[in-house]
Amino acid sequence: TETADTFLTAMKAQDSEALATVYAGGDIDLLDKAAEADDSGEVNEDSGLTKVYEEQMVPKMLDFDYELSNEQVDGNKATVDVKITTYRIGDAFTAFFSDYLSQALVLAFSDASEEDLDALATTILSGKLADLTEKSFEKTATLSLSMKDDKWVVDEVQTEDDIVDALTGGLVTAFSNMEDAMSAWEE
């Protein structure tokens, strides 16, 4: 439980030195982990969306509350349940995507430029994230730990792990649902 607490505190503070002492993966970037669930491609570093991600989305992802419970130790393996309370980032992203698709389609037919489409996406996503004022998303996930060199470390977190979805306010689930909907539509 103490190691899980150190891990989550270090994540919130973006303290990579502290994180490296308790996390088997060395460092973790929640936005990168969540983006791994989205197969839409890489984000243009010069995009207005990049600024929105960095200035609005990441701070909301790091502003989570947590409660630890149910520590279970079995030899060199352990688990700790983590109840995460955070912003509904997944819902905001789903609403953004829906609004953007409907408006971008109209712009595309009027020969809008990439810059126009980027500006539209930036404005819509920024607004959706700004609307997130309460931490109303709750999810309980389990952190797995292993004994390494006589100390506990949090096992490397994978994109599909519930903890990533919990920490990102349901963003992994939102990406998965959008991918499923697009796949069904393509069939």
Phi, psi and chi 1 to 4 in degrees:
 res  aa     phi    psi   chi1   chi2   chi3   chi4
   1 THR       -  -40.5  -61.4      -      -      -
   2 GLU   -63.0  -41.6 -177.5  179.4  -41.8      -
   3 THR   -65.8  -42.3  -60.4      -      -      -
   4 ALA   -61.2  -40.4      -      -      -      -
   5 ASP   -63.7  -43.9 -174.2   47.6      -      -
   6 THR   -62.7  -42.4  -59.5      -      -      -
   7 PHE   -58.6  -50.5  169.4   74.9      -      -
   8 LEU   -69.6  -38.2  -67.5  164.3      -      -
   9 THR   -63.9  -42.2  -60.2      -      -      -
  10 ALA   -65.9  -37.8      -      -      -      -
  11 MET   -62.4  -48.7  -80.6 -169.3   56.0      -
  12 LYS   -57.9  -39.4  -75.1  178.5   66.5  120.1
  13 ALA   -87.5   -5.2      -      -      -      -
  14 GLN    54.2   42.2  -69.1  -65.4  -83.5      -
  15 ASP   -92.5   90.4 -176.6  -17.0      -      -
  16 SER   -66.8  -28.3   51.1      -      -      -
  17 GLU   -67.2  -47.5  -73.1 -179.0   27.9      -
  18 ALA   -65.6  -39.6      -      -      -      -
  19 LEU   -61.2  -42.2 -160.8   54.7      -      -
  20 ALA   -62.2  -23.8      -      -      -      -
  21 THR   -81.6  -18.1   65.6      -      -      -
  22 VAL  -127.1    2.7  -65.4      -      -      -
  23 TYR  -123.9  126.3  179.3   55.0      -      -
  24 ALA   -63.8  -25.9      -      -      -      -
  25 GLY   -84.3   -3.2      -      -      -      -
  26 GLY    82.0  -59.2      -      -      -      -
  27 ASP  -145.9  156.9 -162.0    3.8      -      -
  28 ILE  -142.4  133.4 -174.1  170.2      -      -
  29 ASP  -116.5  110.1 -177.2  -41.4      -      -
  30 LEU   -60.1  -40.1  -74.7  176.6      -      -
  31 LEU   -65.1  -41.4 -170.9   55.6      -      -
  32 ASP   -63.3  -43.4  -76.8  -10.3      -      -
  33 LYS   -61.4  -45.3  -79.4  -71.3 -177.1 -165.1
  34 ALA   -65.9  -39.7      -      -      -      -
  35 ALA   -65.2  -26.8      -      -      -      -
  36 GLU   -61.2  -25.3  -71.7  172.6   11.6      -
  37 ALA   -79.8  -13.2      -      -      -      -
  38 ASP  -102.5  115.1  176.4   18.4      -      -
  39 ASP   -89.1   16.3  -66.5  -28.2      -      -
  40 SER   -76.5   -8.8   66.2      -      -      -
  41 GLY   113.7 -177.3      -      -      -      -
  42 GLU   -82.5  151.2  -65.7 -177.9   23.1      -
  43 VAL   -87.6  135.5  173.0      -      -      -
  44 ASN   -65.6  123.0  176.6   -7.1      -      -
  45 GLU   -61.3  -25.0  -67.3  -60.3  -40.5      -
  46 ASP   -90.0   -0.4  -62.8  -35.1      -      -
  47 SER   -69.6  148.5  164.5      -      -      -
  48 GLY   -63.0  -27.6      -      -      -      -
  49 LEU   -63.3  -35.5  -75.7  175.4      -      -
  50 THR   -59.0  -42.2  -60.4      -      -      -
  51 LYS   -64.1  -42.0 -171.7  173.8 -178.8 -180.0
  52 VAL   -63.3  -43.7  171.1      -      -      -
  53 TYR   -57.8  -49.8  -68.6  148.2      -      -
  54 GLU   -70.6  -39.4  -68.1  170.7   -4.4      -
  55 GLU   -92.2  -22.8  -66.1  177.7    4.9      -
  56 GLN  -119.3  -46.5  -72.5 -178.3  -89.9      -
  57 MET   -73.5  -50.1 -172.7  176.8  -79.7      -
  58 VAL   -60.2  -45.9  170.9      -      -      -
  59 PRO   -58.8  -36.1  -27.6   36.9      -      -
  60 LYS   -68.1  -38.1  -72.6 -146.0 -175.1  -59.7
  61 MET   -63.9  -34.2  -75.7 -177.9 -178.2      -
  62 LEU   -85.2   -7.3  -62.1  175.3      -      -
  63 ASP   -98.6   62.6 -175.7   19.7      -      -
  64 PHE  -111.9  156.0   59.7   87.5      -      -
  65 ASP  -110.1  154.2  -60.3  -41.9      -      -
  66 TYR  -149.2  153.6   64.2   92.3      -      -
  67 GLU  -129.8  133.9  -65.3  174.5   28.4      -
  68 LEU  -103.1  142.8  -57.8  172.5      -      -
  69 SER  -158.4  172.0   64.2      -      -      -
  70 ASN    55.8   48.3 -163.0   26.7      -      -
  71 GLU   -64.7  128.7  175.4 -177.4  -62.5      -
  72 GLN  -128.3  122.7  -59.1  -71.2  -41.8      -
  73 VAL  -115.8  131.7  177.7      -      -      -
  74 ASP  -136.2   88.8 -176.0   11.5      -      -
  75 GLY    67.5 -120.0      -      -      -      -
  76 ASN   -93.1   11.5  -71.1  -25.5      -      -
  77 LYS  -123.6  150.1  -62.1  -75.4 -175.5 -172.7
  78 ALA  -152.7  160.8      -      -      -      -
  79 THR  -135.5  151.4   58.0      -      -      -
  80 VAL  -139.0  129.5  176.2      -      -      -
  81 ASP   -80.7  141.3  -71.7  -16.5      -      -
  82 VAL  -128.3  119.7 -177.5      -      -      -
  83 LYS   -95.8  114.5  178.7 -177.0  173.9 -172.5
  84 ILE   -99.8  134.5  -59.5  -70.9      -      -
  85 THR  -122.5  123.1  -55.3      -      -      -
  86 THR  -154.6 -168.8 -168.2      -      -      -
  87 TYR   -80.4  153.5  -60.1   95.4      -      -
  88 ARG   -82.0   64.7  -64.9 -174.3  166.5  -78.6
  89 ILE   -64.3  -38.2  -63.3  168.0      -      -
  90 GLY   -61.1  -43.3      -      -      -      -
  91 ASP   -64.5  -41.5  -70.2   -9.3      -      -
  92 ALA   -62.3  -41.0      -      -      -      -
  93 PHE   -68.0  -39.0 -158.2   84.7      -      -
  94 THR   -63.2  -44.0  -60.8      -      -      -
  95 ALA   -64.5  -40.8      -      -      -      -
  96 PHE   -58.7  -48.5  149.1   74.4      -      -
  97 PHE   -60.1  -44.3 -168.9   70.7      -      -
  98 SER   -63.1  -48.9  175.0      -      -      -
  99 ASP   -63.1  -42.4  -72.7   -0.8      -      -
 100 TYR   -63.5  -46.4  175.2   73.6      -      -
 101 LEU   -58.2  -44.3  -80.3 -178.1      -      -
 102 SER   -67.4  -39.5   65.3      -      -      -
 103 GLN   -79.3  -35.6  -65.9  179.2   42.9      -
 104 ALA   -67.6  -33.0      -      -      -      -
 105 LEU   -61.4  -43.4 -169.7   58.9      -      -
 106 VAL   -63.3  -45.3  171.5      -      -      -
 107 LEU   -63.1  -40.4  -81.9 -179.9      -      -
 108 ALA   -61.6  -37.0      -      -      -      -
 109 PHE   -72.4  -15.3  -77.7  118.3      -      -
 110 SER  -102.9   23.2   65.5      -      -      -
 111 ASP    58.7   41.7  -67.1  -32.5      -      -
 112 ALA   -67.0  150.0      -      -      -      -
 113 SER   -82.6  167.4   67.0      -      -      -
 114 GLU   -58.4  -38.1  -74.7  -68.2  -37.7      -
 115 GLU   -63.9  -39.1  -68.8   79.4   21.5      -
 116 ASP   -64.3  -42.9  -67.8  -22.9      -      -
 117 LEU   -67.0  -39.3  -67.2  170.9      -      -
 118 ASP   -64.1  -43.1 -179.7   60.0      -      -
 119 ALA   -62.1  -41.0      -      -      -      -
 120 LEU   -62.2  -48.8  174.5   64.9      -      -
 121 ALA   -60.6  -43.4      -      -      -      -
 122 THR   -61.4  -46.0  -60.3      -      -      -
 123 THR   -63.5  -46.1  -59.9      -      -      -
 124 ILE   -66.2  -48.9  -65.9  171.2      -      -
 125 LEU   -64.1  -41.6 -176.6   57.4      -      -
 126 SER   -58.2  -42.8  179.7      -      -      -
 127 GLY   -64.5  -43.1      -      -      -      -
 128 LYS   -63.5  -41.0  -62.5  -62.4 -177.8 -169.6
 129 LEU   -70.2  -37.1  -68.3  171.4      -      -
 130 ALA   -63.6  -29.8      -      -      -      -
 131 ASP   -70.6  -15.3  -71.9  -14.8      -      -
 132 LEU   -80.9   95.7  -63.4  176.4      -      -
 133 THR  -112.0  -12.3   58.0      -      -      -
 134 GLU  -124.7  144.1  -66.3 -179.1   21.1      -
 135 LYS   -86.6   95.6  -63.4  177.9 -166.7  175.0
 136 SER  -119.3    1.9   59.8      -      -      -
 137 PHE   -92.1  125.6  179.4   87.9      -      -
 138 GLU  -128.3  136.0  -72.5 -173.9   -0.6      -
 139 LYS  -152.9  139.2 -175.4  169.5 -174.3  167.4
 140 THR  -105.4  131.4  -60.2      -      -      -
 141 ALA  -133.4  167.3      -      -      -      -
 142 THR  -115.4  127.9  -58.1      -      -      -
 143 LEU   -92.2  133.9  -82.4  177.8      -      -
 144 SER  -100.3  139.5  -62.5      -      -      -
 145 LEU  -129.0  156.3  -61.3   92.2      -      -
 146 SER  -135.8  151.3  -62.0      -      -      -
 147 MET   -84.0  121.0 -177.6   67.4   73.4      -
 148 LYS  -129.6  125.3  -55.2  -96.9 -170.1 -144.0
 149 ASP    50.1   47.1  -59.7  -36.4      -      -
 150 ASP    63.6   23.6  -64.3  -37.0      -      -
 151 LYS  -144.5  153.2   70.5  174.5 -165.0  162.6
 152 TRP   -78.8  138.7  -70.5  107.0      -      -
 153 VAL  -135.0  147.0  -66.3      -      -      -
 154 VAL   -73.6  129.4  173.9      -      -      -
 155 ASP   -63.3  154.8  -67.2  -20.0      -      -
 156 GLU   -58.6  132.2 -169.1  164.6   -7.1      -
 157 VAL   -87.4  134.6  173.5      -      -      -
 158 GLN  -103.3  154.8  -56.1  -58.3  -45.4      -
 159 THR   -53.3  -40.8  -59.3      -      -      -
 160 GLU   -80.6   -1.7   64.5  -83.5   -1.4      -
 161 ASP   -69.7  142.5  -69.5  -10.6      -      -
 162 ASP   -58.1  -30.0  -82.1  -14.3      -      -
 163 ILE   -63.8  -36.4 -168.4   70.8      -      -
 164 VAL   -66.3  -44.3  175.1      -      -      -
 165 ASP   -62.6  -41.5 -167.3   48.6      -      -
 166 ALA   -64.1  -46.9      -      -      -      -
 167 LEU   -67.9  -25.8  -70.9  166.9      -      -
 168 THR   -98.4   15.0   60.7      -      -      -
 169 GLY    63.8   34.4      -      -      -      -
 170 GLY    86.3   14.5      -      -      -      -
 171 LEU   -66.2  -37.6 -169.8   56.0      -      -
 172 VAL   -64.3  -42.9  172.9      -      -      -
 173 THR   -62.8  -41.2  -63.4      -      -      -
 174 ALA   -61.0  -45.8      -      -      -      -
 175 PHE   -61.2  -42.9  -76.9  150.4      -      -
 176 SER   -63.5  -43.6  177.3      -      -      -
 177 ASN   -64.5  -40.5  -70.2  -16.5      -      -
 178 MET   -65.8  -40.3  -77.1 -172.4  -81.5      -
 179 GLU   -63.7  -43.3 -175.5  178.1  -47.1      -
 180 ASP   -61.3  -42.9  -69.6  -11.8      -      -
 181 ALA   -65.0  -41.6      -      -      -      -
 182 MET   -66.5  -39.6  -64.6  -60.5  -95.0      -
 183 SER   -63.6  -43.0  -66.2      -      -      -
 184 ALA   -65.2  -37.3      -      -      -      -
 185 TRP   -68.7  -35.8 -171.0   62.3      -      -
 186 GLU   -70.4  -24.8  -70.0  172.8   -1.2      -
 187 GLU   -75.9      -  -68.1  175.9    4.5      -
